[in-house]
């Protein structure tokens, strides 16, 4: 007897054969039709039961959420909505299932309710589709870098440096929280801590990745990062995953080429390999948008939005040019923007980024050469422009519907310039002596970028809240599961 997953049964040409399949009951209608799903596909296989051949007590245990083992003959379906079905010959209920308390009943649930039951929410079509897409995107990322000569490195989760300089980090300590050892000045004496210094959970693996790029050439990280930012918005998590490639001897133009090719590749992969999930999520999104006012509806459906990125060349625009476009735009002049653009140096918001992509250029956009004072210390300083304004070789990639997707830069390879920038920001040289060493021993042009994985999953699934694209979200006041 052939043992198959539901996905294999629905795609294989093996009708009129006895098959075996295990899964969870989605519904059991009329004591006859079982919709069975095992997570391998968004689609269910229908199992047809002749109740006269089975004990009534057994059939009463076949309730929504129950795990069962079915054996029977796979035949062409006589009903609508499926090509094949199983005529059940043997049925076994594998474990207990309480139909009175099972949370995921066959009805519509709010996402808030499902977050409270995150251990079971992948039993729903929406979340099973989202997590399969997350898995496919993860595989596509590793596949892309592997095929393009990158080495995968694991950067430290515990670190003594703040790569972003934001200071919003989770402390790692074994000291007694109630009675920590103190110095003569009354400060916590971290020399007595486990690592002999103050340490935190990492916000980025970039700085360590740079060290490997300057010996292995092309490397990337893909791991968890942490921000102790007390924010409860739909776009913030305290724990999330970052993809960060770093490449030696590559300038900003090469960095933009790499990021564009990378994004087109991984999104193209899910278009090809996750059609059923994308079609389901696309329909879910369209149904949800029917309840919104016309002005709030998206101009593109989910699949078209992904194709918009995959099929279009990204427009490259300097920050200075973008500011001029935004300052002279109708939404800005009529004060339709929440954040009015008044002058050069403004930090662009999501509404500005989406205007450039969706209204002005109508394609993905790469902005580059940002003002130095709104970007990180490690970005390569340009020569001042004709007005004496200082910019850095930074770049952000903007997508429809979401705004910034990627942030990157050519890194500052000049030792003295980097030391001056660190001094201006009060970053002690002794804290990053090893990072400065890269500029002393064999320094060279190098570049890289960072991509928040959950933001990419949001874009590919159409989900509106970042908490719904990670298995177990970590947010302020919430570390359940």
C-alpha positions as CSV (number, residue, x, y, z in Angstrom):
1,X,0.0,0.0,0.0
2,X,1.3,3.5,-1.0
3,X,1.8,5.9,1.9
4,X,1.5,9.5,0.6
5,X,1.1,13.1,1.8
6,X,-2.0,14.9,0.9
7,X,0.0,17.0,-1.6
8,X,1.3,13.9,-3.3
9,X,-2.1,12.3,-3.5
10,X,-3.6,15.4,-5.1
11,X,-0.8,15.8,-7.7
12,X,0.0,12.1,-8.5
13,X,-1.8,10.0,-11.1
14,X,-2.4,6.9,-9.0
15,X,-6.1,6.5,-9.0
16,X,-7.7,3.1,-8.4
17,X,-4.9,2.2,-6.0
18,X,-5.1,1.6,-2.3
19,X,-3.4,4.4,-0.3
20,X,-2.6,5.4,3.2
21,X,-2.6,8.9,4.6
22,X,-2.5,10.6,8.0
23,X,-3.6,14.1,8.9
24,X,-6.0,16.3,10.9
25,X,-9.7,16.5,10.4
26,X,-10.8,19.9,9.1
27,X,-14.5,19.0,8.9
28,X,-16.7,15.9,9.0
29,X,-19.9,16.5,7.2
30,X,-23.1,14.3,7.3
31,X,-21.2,11.5,9.0
32,X,-19.8,10.8,5.6
33,X,-17.3,13.3,4.2
34,X,-14.0,14.0,6.0
35,X,-11.9,16.9,4.8
36,X,-8.3,15.8,5.7
37,X,-5.2,18.0,5.8
38,X,-1.6,17.1,6.8
39,X,0.1,20.5,6.3
40,X,1.8,19.5,3.0
41,X,-0.6,21.7,1.0
42,X,-3.4,24.2,1.5
43,X,-5.8,21.8,-0.2
44,X,-7.6,19.0,1.6
45,X,-8.2,15.5,0.4
46,X,-11.8,14.3,0.8
47,X,-12.3,10.9,2.5
48,X,-15.7,9.3,1.9
49,X,-16.9,7.1,4.7
50,X,-19.7,4.5,4.4
51,X,-20.9,4.9,8.0
52,X,-22.6,1.4,7.9
53,X,-19.1,-0.1,7.8
54,X,-17.8,1.6,10.9
55,X,-18.6,1.6,14.6
56,X,-20.7,4.6,15.6
57,X,-18.5,5.2,18.7
58,X,-15.5,5.5,16.4
59,X,-17.2,8.0,14.1
60,X,-18.1,10.2,17.0
61,X,-14.4,10.6,17.7
62,X,-13.8,12.0,14.2
63,X,-14.2,15.6,15.1
64,X,-12.5,18.8,13.9
65,X,-8.9,18.8,15.0
66,X,-8.6,15.0,15.5
67,X,-5.6,13.2,14.1
68,X,-6.6,10.2,12.0
69,X,-5.1,7.5,9.8
70,X,-7.1,6.6,6.7
71,X,-6.6,3.7,4.3
72,X,-8.7,3.2,1.2
73,X,-8.9,3.4,-2.5
74,X,-8.0,6.7,-4.3
75,X,-10.7,7.3,-7.0
76,X,-11.8,10.1,-9.2
77,X,-14.1,12.4,-7.3
78,X,-17.8,12.7,-8.1
79,X,-18.1,15.9,-6.2
80,X,-17.1,19.5,-7.0
81,X,-13.9,21.1,-5.8
82,X,-11.6,18.1,-5.9
83,X,-10.2,15.8,-8.6
84,X,-9.8,12.8,-6.4
85,X,-11.1,11.4,-3.2
86,X,-10.5,8.3,-0.9
87,X,-13.1,5.7,-0.5
88,X,-12.3,4.8,3.1
89,X,-11.8,1.1,4.0
90,X,-10.0,1.5,7.3
91,X,-10.1,4.4,9.8
92,X,-8.1,4.9,13.0
93,X,-8.3,7.9,15.4
94,X,-4.8,8.4,16.6
95,X,-5.4,10.5,19.7
96,X,-7.9,12.3,21.8
97,X,-9.6,15.5,20.6
98,X,-12.1,17.4,22.7
99,X,-14.6,19.0,20.2
100,X,-16.0,21.2,23.0
101,X,-12.7,23.0,23.8
102,X,-10.8,22.8,20.5
103,X,-10.1,26.5,19.7
104,X,-9.8,26.3,15.9
105,X,-13.3,25.6,14.9
106,X,-14.3,25.7,11.2
107,X,-15.3,29.4,11.3
108,X,-13.7,32.8,10.8
109,X,-11.4,33.8,13.7
110,X,-9.7,37.1,14.3
111,X,-5.9,37.3,14.0
112,X,-5.8,38.6,17.6
113,X,-7.6,35.4,18.8
114,X,-5.2,33.3,16.7
115,X,-2.1,35.0,18.2
116,X,-3.4,34.0,21.6
117,X,-3.5,30.4,20.2
118,X,-0.3,30.6,18.2
119,X,0.5,26.9,19.0
120,X,-2.6,25.9,16.9
121,X,-3.0,28.7,14.4
122,X,-1.1,26.9,11.6
123,X,-4.1,24.6,11.6
124,X,-5.9,27.4,9.7
125,X,-5.5,27.9,6.0
126,X,-4.2,31.4,6.3
127,X,-1.4,30.6,8.7
128,X,-0.4,27.3,7.1
129,X,0.0,29.1,3.8
130,X,2.0,31.9,5.5
131,X,4.4,29.5,7.1
132,X,4.9,27.4,4.0
133,X,5.8,30.6,2.1
134,X,8.1,31.6,5.0
135,X,9.8,28.2,4.6
136,X,10.1,28.6,0.8
137,X,11.5,32.1,1.1
138,X,14.1,30.9,3.6
139,X,15.2,28.0,1.3
140,X,15.3,30.4,-1.7
141,X,17.6,32.8,0.2
142,X,20.1,30.0,1.0
143,X,19.8,28.7,-2.5
144,X,20.6,32.1,-4.1
145,X,23.7,32.7,-2.0
146,X,25.0,29.2,-2.4
147,X,24.6,29.4,-6.2
148,X,26.4,32.8,-6.3
149,X,29.5,31.8,-4.4
150,X,28.7,33.1,-0.9
151,X,29.7,31.5,2.3
152,X,27.2,31.2,5.1
153,X,28.5,32.3,8.5
154,X,26.9,32.3,12.0
155,X,27.5,35.6,13.7
156,X,27.4,35.9,17.5
157,X,24.0,36.3,19.2
158,X,25.7,37.6,22.4
159,X,27.8,40.7,21.7
160,X,29.5,43.6,23.5
161,X,28.9,46.1,20.6
162,X,25.9,48.0,19.4
163,X,26.2,47.9,15.6
164,X,23.4,50.4,14.9
165,X,24.3,52.8,17.8
166,X,20.6,52.9,18.8
167,X,21.2,51.6,22.4
168,X,18.0,49.6,22.4
169,X,19.5,46.2,23.4
170,X,18.6,43.3,25.7
171,X,21.2,42.9,28.4
172,X,22.7,39.4,28.9
173,X,23.9,38.9,32.5
174,X,24.3,36.2,35.2
175,X,24.6,38.8,38.0
176,X,22.2,38.8,40.9
177,X,19.4,41.1,39.8
178,X,18.6,42.2,43.4
179,X,22.1,42.5,44.7
180,X,24.6,43.0,41.8
181,X,28.3,43.6,42.7
182,X,29.1,47.3,42.6
183,X,32.2,49.4,41.8
184,X,33.6,52.0,44.2
185,X,31.5,54.5,42.3
186,X,28.3,52.6,42.9
187,X,27.9,51.3,39.3
188,X,27.3,47.7,38.5
189,X,30.6,45.9,38.3
190,X,30.3,43.9,35.0
191,X,33.9,42.7,35.5
192,X,32.4,40.1,37.8
193,X,29.8,39.1,35.2
194,X,30.0,35.9,33.2
195,X,31.8,37.5,30.3
196,X,33.8,40.0,32.4
197,X,32.1,42.9,30.6
198,X,28.6,44.2,29.8
199,X,27.0,42.2,27.0
200,X,23.8,42.2,25.0
201,X,21.7,40.3,22.5
202,X,22.8,41.4,19.0
203,X,20.9,43.9,16.8
204,X,22.9,42.9,13.7
205,X,25.5,40.5,12.5
206,X,26.9,43.1,10.0
207,X,30.1,44.1,11.7
208,X,31.2,40.5,12.3
209,X,30.2,39.6,8.7
210,X,32.5,42.3,7.4
211,X,35.5,40.6,9.1
212,X,34.7,37.4,7.2
213,X,34.1,39.2,3.9
214,X,37.6,40.7,4.2
215,X,39.1,37.2,4.1
216,X,36.5,35.0,2.4
217,X,35.3,37.5,-0.2
218,X,31.5,36.9,-0.2
219,X,29.6,35.9,2.9
220,X,26.1,36.2,4.3
221,X,24.4,35.9,7.7
222,X,20.8,34.7,8.2
223,X,19.9,34.6,11.9
224,X,17.9,36.1,14.8
225,X,18.4,39.7,15.9
226,X,16.9,41.6,18.8
227,X,15.7,45.1,19.6
228,X,14.5,46.3,23.0
229,X,12.3,48.9,21.4
230,X,9.2,49.5,23.3
231,X,6.9,49.7,20.3
232,X,3.6,47.9,19.7
233,X,3.1,48.8,16.1
234,X,2.2,46.3,13.3
235,X,5.8,46.6,12.0
236,X,7.9,46.0,15.1
237,X,9.1,42.8,16.8
238,X,11.6,42.4,19.7
239,X,13.0,39.3,18.0
240,X,13.3,38.9,14.3
241,X,15.5,37.5,11.6
242,X,18.0,39.3,9.4
243,X,19.7,38.5,6.1
244,X,23.0,40.4,5.8
245,X,25.4,39.8,2.9
246,X,28.8,41.4,2.8
247,X,31.1,41.5,-0.2
248,X,34.8,42.5,-0.5
249,X,35.9,44.7,-3.4
250,X,32.3,45.7,-4.2
251,X,31.2,49.3,-4.4
252,X,27.7,50.8,-4.0
253,X,26.7,50.2,-7.6
254,X,27.6,46.5,-7.2
255,X,25.7,46.4,-4.0
256,X,22.6,47.7,-5.7
257,X,23.0,45.1,-8.5
258,X,23.3,42.3,-6.0
259,X,20.3,43.4,-3.9
260,X,18.0,43.8,-6.9
261,X,19.0,40.4,-8.4
262,X,18.6,38.7,-5.0
263,X,15.1,40.1,-4.4
264,X,13.9,39.2,-7.9
265,X,15.3,35.6,-7.5
266,X,13.8,34.8,-4.1
267,X,10.4,36.3,-5.0
268,X,10.5,34.5,-8.4
269,X,11.1,31.3,-6.5
270,X,7.8,31.5,-4.5
271,X,5.8,32.5,-7.6
272,X,6.9,29.3,-9.2
273,X,6.8,26.9,-6.2
274,X,4.0,28.3,-4.0
275,X,1.2,28.9,-6.4
276,X,-1.7,27.4,-4.4
277,X,-0.7,29.3,-1.2
278,X,-0.3,32.6,-3.1
279,X,-3.6,32.2,-4.9
280,X,-5.4,31.5,-1.5
281,X,-3.7,34.5,0.2
282,X,-4.4,36.7,-2.8
283,X,-8.1,35.8,-2.7
284,X,-8.2,36.3,1.1
285,X,-6.7,39.8,0.6
286,X,-9.1,40.8,-2.1
287,X,-12.1,39.6,0.0
288,X,-10.8,41.7,2.9
289,X,-10.3,44.8,0.8
290,X,-13.9,44.6,-0.4
291,X,-14.9,45.9,3.0
292,X,-12.6,48.9,2.8
293,X,-13.5,52.3,1.3
294,X,-12.3,52.6,-2.3
295,X,-9.5,55.1,-1.4
296,X,-8.0,52.6,1.0
297,X,-7.9,49.6,-1.4
298,X,-4.6,48.5,-2.9
299,X,-4.0,49.3,-6.5
300,X,-2.5,45.8,-7.1
301,X,-3.5,42.4,-5.8
302,X,-0.9,40.3,-4.1
303,X,0.4,38.2,-7.0
304,X,0.6,41.3,-9.2
305,X,2.5,43.1,-6.5
306,X,5.1,40.4,-6.4
307,X,5.3,40.3,-10.2
308,X,5.7,44.1,-10.2
309,X,9.0,43.6,-8.3
310,X,10.2,40.5,-10.3
311,X,9.4,41.9,-13.7
312,X,10.5,45.6,-13.4
313,X,13.9,47.1,-13.4
314,X,14.5,49.0,-10.2
315,X,14.8,52.8,-10.7
316,X,17.9,54.3,-9.1
317,X,17.4,57.8,-7.7
318,X,19.6,59.9,-5.5
319,X,18.2,61.1,-2.2
320,X,18.6,64.7,-3.3
321,X,16.5,64.1,-6.5
322,X,13.9,62.2,-4.4
323,X,13.5,65.2,-2.0
324,X,12.9,67.5,-4.9
325,X,10.3,65.2,-6.3
326,X,8.5,64.9,-3.0
327,X,8.7,68.6,-2.1
328,X,7.1,69.5,-5.4
329,X,4.5,66.7,-5.3
330,X,0.7,67.4,-5.0
331,X,0.4,65.4,-1.7
332,X,3.1,67.6,-0.2
333,X,1.9,70.9,-1.6
334,X,-1.7,70.1,-0.5
335,X,-0.5,68.9,2.8
336,X,-1.9,65.4,2.2
337,X,1.3,63.8,3.6
338,X,1.3,63.3,7.4
339,X,4.9,64.3,7.4
340,X,5.4,67.4,5.1
341,X,8.8,67.5,3.3
342,X,10.2,71.0,3.8
343,X,13.9,70.8,3.2
344,X,16.9,68.6,2.3
345,X,17.9,66.4,5.2
346,X,14.4,65.1,6.1
347,X,14.2,61.4,7.1
348,X,11.8,59.8,4.6
349,X,8.7,58.1,6.0
350,X,6.8,55.1,4.5
351,X,4.2,57.4,2.9
352,X,7.0,59.2,1.0
353,X,8.6,56.0,-0.1
354,X,5.4,54.5,-1.3
355,X,4.6,57.7,-3.3
356,X,7.9,57.4,-5.1
357,X,7.2,53.7,-6.0
358,X,3.5,53.6,-6.6
359,X,2.7,57.0,-7.9
360,X,5.8,58.7,-9.4
361,X,8.1,56.1,-10.8
362,X,5.6,53.1,-10.8
363,X,8.4,50.6,-10.3
364,X,10.6,49.5,-7.4
365,X,13.0,52.3,-6.4
366,X,16.6,52.4,-5.0
367,X,17.4,55.6,-3.2
368,X,21.1,56.3,-2.7
369,X,23.5,58.9,-1.3
370,X,21.6,59.9,1.9
371,X,22.5,62.7,4.3
372,X,25.4,61.5,6.6
373,X,23.7,62.7,9.8
374,X,20.7,60.3,9.4
375,X,22.7,57.2,8.6
376,X,25.0,54.9,10.5
377,X,28.7,55.6,11.3
378,X,30.1,52.8,9.2
379,X,28.8,54.1,5.9
380,X,31.3,55.5,3.4
381,X,31.5,59.3,3.4
382,X,31.2,61.0,0.0
383,X,32.9,64.3,-0.9
384,X,30.6,67.2,0.0
385,X,28.3,68.3,-2.8
386,X,28.4,71.8,-4.4
387,X,26.4,73.1,-1.5
388,X,28.7,71.6,1.1
389,X,26.2,68.9,2.2
390,X,27.7,65.7,3.4
391,X,26.2,62.4,2.2
392,X,27.1,58.7,2.5
393,X,27.1,55.9,0.1
394,X,23.9,54.4,1.5
395,X,21.1,52.8,-0.4
396,X,17.5,51.8,0.5
397,X,15.2,49.7,-1.8
398,X,11.6,50.7,-1.8
399,X,8.7,48.3,-2.6
400,X,5.0,49.0,-3.2
401,X,2.7,48.7,-0.3
402,X,5.5,48.5,2.3
403,X,8.1,51.1,1.6
404,X,11.6,50.3,2.6
405,X,12.6,46.7,2.1
406,X,16.4,46.7,2.1
407,X,19.0,49.1,3.7
408,X,22.6,48.9,2.8
409,X,25.8,50.8,2.0
410,X,29.3,50.8,0.8
411,X,31.2,50.6,4.1
412,X,33.8,53.2,5.2
413,X,37.2,51.6,4.4
414,X,39.4,54.5,5.4
415,X,40.8,54.2,8.9
416,X,41.1,57.9,9.8
417,X,37.7,58.8,8.4
418,X,36.1,56.0,10.3
419,X,37.8,57.0,13.5
420,X,36.7,60.6,13.1
421,X,33.1,59.5,12.6
422,X,33.2,57.2,15.7
423,X,34.7,60.1,17.7
424,X,31.9,62.4,16.7
425,X,29.3,59.9,17.8
426,X,31.1,59.0,21.1
427,X,31.8,55.4,20.0
428,X,34.9,54.3,22.0
429,X,37.7,53.0,19.7
430,X,38.6,50.3,22.3
431,X,35.0,48.9,21.9
432,X,35.5,48.2,18.2
433,X,39.3,47.8,18.0
434,X,38.9,44.7,15.9
435,X,36.6,46.5,13.4
436,X,39.2,49.2,13.0
437,X,41.8,46.6,12.4
438,X,40.1,45.7,9.1
439,X,41.0,49.2,8.0
440,X,44.7,48.8,9.1
441,X,45.4,45.4,7.5
442,X,44.5,45.0,3.9
443,X,41.7,47.5,3.7
444,X,39.6,47.6,0.6
445,X,36.3,48.8,-0.8
446,X,33.5,46.6,0.5
447,X,29.7,46.7,0.7
448,X,26.6,45.0,2.0
449,X,23.0,45.3,3.0
450,X,20.4,44.1,5.5
451,X,17.0,42.7,4.9
452,X,14.5,42.0,7.7
453,X,13.2,38.6,6.8
454,X,9.7,39.1,8.4
455,X,9.3,42.2,6.3
456,X,9.9,40.2,3.1
457,X,7.5,37.5,4.3
458,X,4.9,40.3,4.9
459,X,5.3,41.5,1.4
460,X,5.1,38.0,-0.1
461,X,2.0,37.0,1.9
462,X,0.1,40.3,2.0
463,X,-0.2,40.0,5.8
464,X,-0.7,43.4,7.4
465,X,0.9,42.7,10.8
466,X,4.4,41.4,11.3
467,X,3.3,39.3,14.3
468,X,1.4,37.1,11.8
469,X,4.5,36.1,9.7
470,X,6.7,34.7,12.5
471,X,5.8,31.5,14.4
472,X,5.9,33.0,17.9
473,X,6.0,36.8,18.0
474,X,8.0,38.6,20.8
475,X,6.7,42.0,21.6
476,X,6.5,44.3,24.6
477,X,4.7,42.5,27.5
478,X,4.4,39.3,25.4
479,X,6.7,36.3,25.4
480,X,4.1,33.5,25.5
481,X,4.9,30.0,24.1
